[in-house]
Amino acid sequence: MASSRAGGGPVAPPPGSFAFPPFHAFPPAYTVQPTAATRARQVELWVACILDYCRHHRLFWLGPEGHGQLFRNDAVDRRLAPKDAQFFLSALVSRGGGRWEDGANGGAAAGASPSGRVLVYWRSPAAWGDLIYAWVEATARNGTVMTLYEVRMGEDARGQEFYDLDVQLACDALSALQTAGKCAVFSSEASDDLGVKFL
């Protein structure tokens, strides 16, 4: 996040740090707005910010407590209340940007999950599946059976974008590949022991 300094303009964030969008420094952004049009724009901004932030930090799970400065800005002394953070996470899920940890599409309060955590799809499961399948084809693994661990953490997967991918997200990616007819999954349980045959 940029800050101002005496006699000059904004100071760039340190290299490698996330550059928050301008709205993040606007105090009213930290309260869900009552006007429908304003709230709709606020939701767009928060959903985009959450996705960009999680992509930058390679975060897969996010709850209403946030991560780092995502749901707070100490420079303006503002933070999202947990219920407001949950509101924006619900909007993220409803727009296809993630799913609740328990797999539910909703919960007791305004689409909230009982666990409160969201598996963030800063890259869709289908897109992760495409990356995995491109690697399978490039390394002539069609027709072979592998464990999920070998796909996610195997020596041959080092250097691939999907290396060390979250287990749940890797299962979602394989499910997308299975739906597309590109693999067969041998267990429905999300674990590294899951077997997959690439077609």
KEMIKOL-123546 format. One record per atom (N, C-alpha, C): x, y, z. Coordinates in pm, whole numbers, padded with zeros to 5 digits, always signed. Last residue first. Example, Ala and Ser with C-alpha at 12.3 -4.5 7.8 and 13.67 -1.06 7.14 Angstrom:
<pts>
+01285-00225+00708;+01367-00106+00714;+01290+00003+00787;+01319-00569+00780;+01230-00450+00780;+01320-00330+00780;
</pts>
This chain:
<pts>
-00599-03990-01878;-00640-04051-02005;-00588-03971-02124;-00456-04070-01570;-00474-03968-01673;-00499-04037-01807;-00584-04177-01274;-00529-04225-01401;-00560-04120-01506;-00522-04142-00931;-00575-04082-01053;-00505-04144-01173;-00597-04186-00584;-00534-04231-00708;-00600-04167-00828;-00523-04040-00270;-00616-04051-00382;-00540-04092-00507;-00349-03975-00076;-00351-04115-00119;-00444-04138-00237;-00391-03715-00001;-00279-03739-00091;-00272-03883-00139;-00747-03666-00016;-00622-03691+00056;-00513-03718-00047;-01071-03666-00018;-00965-03568-00047;-00844-03596+00041;-01235-03942-00154;-01182-03879-00034;-01066-03786-00070;-01305-04085-00364;-01373-03955-00352;-01321-03878-00231;-01080-04246-00585;-01133-04228-00450;-01202-04093-00446;-00979-04248-00843;-01010-04375-00777;-01056-04364-00633;-01061-04077-01137;-01018-04065-00998;-01067-04188-00924;-00943-04043-01459;-01034-04120-01374;-00977-04114-01233;-00934-03776-01703;-00875-03861-01600;-00985-03940-01531;-01072-03644-01897;-00926-03649-01910;-00857-03731-01802;-01341-03574-01902;-01300-03701-01960;-01150-03717-01975;-01426-03355-01766;-01388-03333-01906;-01341-03461-01974;-01454-03466-01515;-01575-03423-01585;-01547-03402-01734;-01181-03490-01458;-01264-03610-01473;-01392-03578-01547;-01108-03222-01435;-01049-03304-01541;-01132-03430-01565;-01258-03155-01208;-01284-03085-01335;-01227-03164-01452;-01131-03326-01027;-01274-03343-01054;-01312-03275-01185;-00881-03210-01021;-00896-03344-01078;-01041-03375-01110;-00953-02970-00892;-00894-02966-01026;-00907-03102-01095;-01039-03066-00645;-01134-02994-00730;-01084-02989-00875;-00794-03167-00556;-00907-03259-00578;-01012-03194-00667;-00655-02927-00533;-00607-03028-00628;-00717-03129-00658;-00801-02814-00326;-00805-02751-00458;-00755-02847-00566;-00732-02988-00118;-00872-02973-00158;-00883-02914-00299;-00446-02950-00110;-00506-03081-00138;-00650-03068-00187;-00284-02680-00276;-00367-02726-00166;-00439-02856-00204;+00021-02748-00446;-00117-02701-00451;-00194-02758-00332;+00285-02811-00485;+00241-02777-00350;+00102-02713-00349;+00275-02712-00821;+00353-02777-00716;+00310-02722-00579;+00154-02578-01024;+00066-02651-00933;+00142-02724-00823;+00362-02475-01173;+00277-02382-01098;+00189-02453-00996;+00664-02666-01132;+00535-02645-01197;+00450-02551-01111;+00881-02709-00971;+00892-02603-01071;+00763-02577-01147;+00820-03055-00940;+00892-02935-00892;+00904-02834-01005;+00726-03288-01039;+00635-03173-01044;+00701-03044-00995;+00911-03481-00990;+00893-03438-01130;+00802-03317-01143;+00876-03523-00716;+01001-03462-00764;+00984-03408-00906;+00540-03442-00608;+00644-03530-00661;+00764-03454-00715;+00325-03298-00520;+00451-03282-00447;+00565-03366-00502;+00097-03342-00684;+00116-03215-00612;+00259-03192-00564;+00136-03601-00792;+00099-03489-00878;+00134-03356-00811;+00194-03751-00566;+00291-03745-00676;+00263-03627-00768;-00047-03714-00422;+00079-03664-00368;+00184-03652-00479;-00229-03853-00574;-00240-03708-00569;-00111-03646-00516;-00056-04106-00759;-00127-04059-00640;-00136-03907-00648;-00124-04235-01088;-00042-04162-00992;-00124-04134-00867;-00103-04430-01372;-00175-04407-01247;-00078-04341-01150;-00097-04344-01723;-00034-04385-01597;-00124-04353-01478;-00220-04240-01943;-00231-04383-01921;-00167-04431-01792;+00019-03987-01987;-00115-04037-02022;-00115-04189-02005;+00267-03884-01948;+00209-03961-01837;+00066-04008-01866;+00450-03723-02097;+00403-03854-02145;+00351-03942-02031;+00493-03466-02028;+00583-03565-01969;+00539-03708-02001;+00293-03327-02155;+00432-03291-02186;+00531-03394-02133;+00063-03439-02033;+00090-03462-02175;+00236-03434-02209;+00099-03345-01770;+00083-03488-01796;+00118-03518-01941;+00100-03068-01817;+00221-03132-01764;+00216-03283-01790;-00164-03039-01895;-00058-02999-01989;+00075-03063-01947;-00291-03114-01658;-00302-03200-01776;-00197-03165-01882;-00225-02901-01488;-00184-03038-01454;-00185-03125-01579;-00351-02692-01626;-00206-02689-01602;-00152-02828-01572;-00619-02779-01615;-00553-02762-01745;-00401-02759-01730;-00662-02767-01337;-00666-02895-01407;-00598-02888-01542;-00654-02492-01302;-00551-02574-01239;-00545-02710-01308;-00888-02437-01450;-00759-02383-01497;-00643-02458-01433;-01079-02566-01291;-01061-02609-01430;-00927-02560-01485;-01059-02418-01052;-01019-02559-01054;-00997-02610-01196;-00923-02087-01124;-01033-02183-01114;-00981-02327-01110;-00739-01896-00907;-00734-01963-01037;-00837-02074-01026;-00847-01824-00679;-00783-01716-00755;-00742-01767-00892;-01060-01947-00505;-01027-01986-00642;-00968-01866-00716;-01022-02029-00170;-01026-01920-00268;-00977-01970-00403;-01221-02169+00051;-01114-02211-00039;-01122-02114-00156;-01305-02004+00349;-01332-02021+00207;-01205-02070+00138;-01447-02050+00675;-01332-02042+00583;-01375-02071+00440;-01669-02088+00837;-01626-01952+00808;-01511-01939+00712;-01797-02314+00921;-01653-02303+00948;-01603-02161+00927;-02060-02269+00835;-02034-02292+00977;-01887-02277+01011;-02071-01997+00604;-02041-02136+00631;-02023-02153+00781;-02329-01771+00520;-02206-01800+00592;-02192-01950+00615;-02556-01677+00404;-02464-01752+00321;-02335-01789+00390;-02678-01547+00631;-02642-01474+00508;-02538-01547+00425;-02631-01802+00845;-02641-01656+00842;-02589-01598+00712;-02617-02082+00795;-02724-02025+00875;-02740-01875+00855;-02514-02125+00459;-02517-02164+00598;-02628-02090+00668;-02401-02245+00141;-02455-02145+00232;-02452-02197+00373;-02304-02446+00003;-02323-02321-00070;-02377-02212+00020;-02050-02649+00155;-02187-02598+00147;-02191-02470+00065;-01794-02732+00194;-01855-02763+00066;-01996-02711+00050;-01662-02648+00416;-01746-02767+00431;-01820-02804+00303;-01540-02417+00313;-01459-02532+00355;-01542-02659+00365;-01700-02276+00028;-01686-02290+00173;-01611-02418+00205;-01517-02163-00257;-01622-02245-00196;-01594-02256-00047;-01473-01907-00511;-01430-01996-00405;-01545-02082-00358;-01583-01745-00700;-01443-01722-00665;-01392-01809-00552;-01848-01744-00772;-01763-01851-00823;-01616-01837-00791;-02004-01560-00648;-01956-01525-00782;-01861-01631-00840;-02041-01665-00399;-02158-01659-00488;-02119-01624-00631;-01782-01626-00290;-01832-01762-00318;-01947-01758-00418;-01785-01344-00267;-01681-01413-00344;-01728-01552-00385;-01996-01309-00090;-02007-01255-00226;-01905-01322-00318;-01882-01425+00136;-02004-01484+00078;-02023-01438-00066;-01679-01240+00179;-01642-01378+00145;-01762-01451+00083;-01836-01021+00249;-01758-01015+00125;-01708-01154+00083;-01948-01121+00489;-02035-01075+00381;-01959-01075+00249;-01720-01156+00643;-01797-01274+00603;-01892-01240+00488;-01657-00890+00684;-01562-00974+00610;-01635-01098+00559;-01879-00825+00840;-01862-00761+00709;-01764-00840+00623;-01836-00981+01067;-01959-01002+00989;-01949-00938+00851;-01584-00880+01159;-01596-01017+01110;-01722-01041+01026;-01522-00554+01022;-01578-00636+01130;-01593-00777+01075;-01225-00441+00875;-01358-00499+00854;-01399-00574+00980;-01070-00146+01002;-01068-00290+00976;-01211-00336+00952;-00866+00147+01029;-00992+00081+00993;-00966-00069+00973;-00663+00349+01037;-00724+00295+01158;-00861+00232+01131;-00521+00414+00822;-00647+00489+00838;-00726+00438+00959;-00304+00246+00863;-00279+00387+00831;-00404+00472+00846;-00404-00011+00889;-00362+00060+01011;-00340+00209+00986;-00652-00168+00757;-00555-00068+00713;-00519+00016+00835;-00771-00501+00691;-00748-00386+00778;-00647-00292+00714;-00784-00728+00542;-00910-00675+00592;-00890-00560+00691;-00499-00751+00470;-00610-00761+00374;-00738-00695+00424;-00264-00749+00612;-00339-00622+00606;-00463-00631+00515;-00276-01082+00713;-00197-00960+00702;-00285-00837+00707;-00593-01197+00648;-00451-01233+00645;-00374-01103+00628;-00912-01267+00805;-00824-01213+00702;-00683-01266+00712;-01117-01349+00957;-01009-01280+01028;-00907-01223+00930;-01281-01493+00790;-01317-01353+00816;-01210-01277+00895;-01038-01684+00596;-01153-01669+00684;-01178-01522+00712;-00903-01867+00330;-00920-01736+00392;-01048-01736+00476;-00670-02060+00149;-00778-02054+00247;-00783-01917+00311;-00459-02011-00026;-00572-02089-00073;-00692-02080+00020;-00224-01777-00136;-00310-01823-00027;-00427-01899-00086;-00019-01645-00275;-00044-01788-00296;-00120-01848-00176;-00005-01376-00271;+00054-01446-00156;+00039-01598-00166;-00136-01318-00514;-00003-01263-00486;+00069-01342-00376;-00383-01446-00474;-00294-01487-00584;-00151-01443-00554;-00482-01295-00261;-00458-01438-00242;-00366-01492-00351;-00503-01044-00389;-00419-01060-00270;-00383-01207-00251;-00690-01097-00594;-00554-01050-00626;-00458-01073-00510;-00917-01174-00440;-00857-01265-00538;-00713-01226-00571;-00957-00939-00286;-00934-01068-00220;-00865-01164-00317;-01005-00750-00490;-00891-00734-00400;-00856-00867-00332;-01244-00846-00603;-01122-00837-00685;-00997-00828-00597;-01409-00820-00376;-01389-00951-00438;-01262-00950-00522;-01399-00539-00329;-01346-00633-00230;-01320-00771-00291;-01514-00438-00570;-01379-00400-00529;-01320-00500-00430;-01772-00556-00567;-01680-00577-00680;-01536-00551-00639;-01868-00442-00327;-01851-00588-00338;-01754-00620-00451;-01882-00174-00403;-01795-00213-00293;-01767-00363-00298;-02082-00187-00597;-01946-00148-00637;-01845-00190-00530;-02294-00259-00427;-02258-00346-00540;-02116-00315-00588;-02305-00039-00254;-02269-00170-00201;-02225-00264-00313;-02396+00155-00431;-02265+00172-00367;-02215+00038-00315;-02649+00048-00492;-02551+00073-00599;-02409+00086-00542;-02774+00032-00229;-02753-00085-00315;-02645-00063-00420;-02651+00170+00067;-02711+00198-00064;-02674+00086-00161;-02498+00091+00291;-02642+00067+00289;-02708+00086+00153;-02187-00092+00284;-02263+00030+00255;-02412+00000+00241;-01998-00229+00535;-02088-00261+00424;-02182-00143+00405;-01695-00071+00600;-01831-00094+00649;-01918-00124+00528;-01461-00002+00479;-01455-00102+00586;-01588-00125+00656;-01482+00207+00307;-01473+00074+00248;-01482-00036+00352;-01463+00449+00447;-01596+00387+00432;-01593+00247+00369;-01168+00501+00426;-01233+00449+00548;-01373+00389+00529;-00960+00399+00184;-01080+00481+00197;-01161+00428+00316;-00756+00235+00114;-00722+00346+00204;-00841+00438+00230;-00867+00065-00069;-00824+00006+00058;-00786+00114+00161;-00899+00198-00307;-01014+00193-00217;-00975+00142-00078;-00650+00160-00449;-00679+00284-00376;-00795+00275-00277;-00521-00177-00383;-00588-00077-00467;-00626+00046-00383;-00195-00262-00255;-00340-00256-00239;-00399-00151-00333;+00054-00451-00358;+00010-00311-00371;-00142-00309-00365;+00243-00672-00164;+00120-00652-00239;+00084-00504-00240;+00599-00693-00216;+00481-00678-00131;+00359-00647-00219;+00806-00698-00399;+00748-00825-00357;+00626-00812-00268;+00953-00401-00277;+00947-00504-00381;+00893-00635-00324;+00732-00192-00079;+00857-00264-00098;+00843-00371-00206;+00526+00049-00255;+00542-00059-00158;+00676-00129-00182;+00627+00392-00303;+00593+00261-00357;+00609+00154-00248;+00477+00672-00173;+00594+00586-00164;+00551+00448-00213;+00339+00957-00338;+00326+00828-00273;+00458+00751-00275;+00543+01255-00330;+00421+01181-00360;+00418+01049-00286;+00683+01492-00096;+00681+01406-00214;+00549+01336-00229;+00699+01628+00145;+00764+01685+00028;+00759+01598-00096;+00671+01341+00341;+00684+01487+00339;+00758+01531+00214;+00482+01083+00182;+00595+01128+00262;+00606+01278+00248;+00213+00846+00185;+00276+00970+00141;+00391+01005+00233;+00203+00505+00070;+00181+00607+00172;+00251+00733+00126;+00055+00217-00080;+00134+00339-00090;+00102+00431+00026;+00084-00116+00000;+00000+00000+00000;+00089+00122+00000;
</pts>
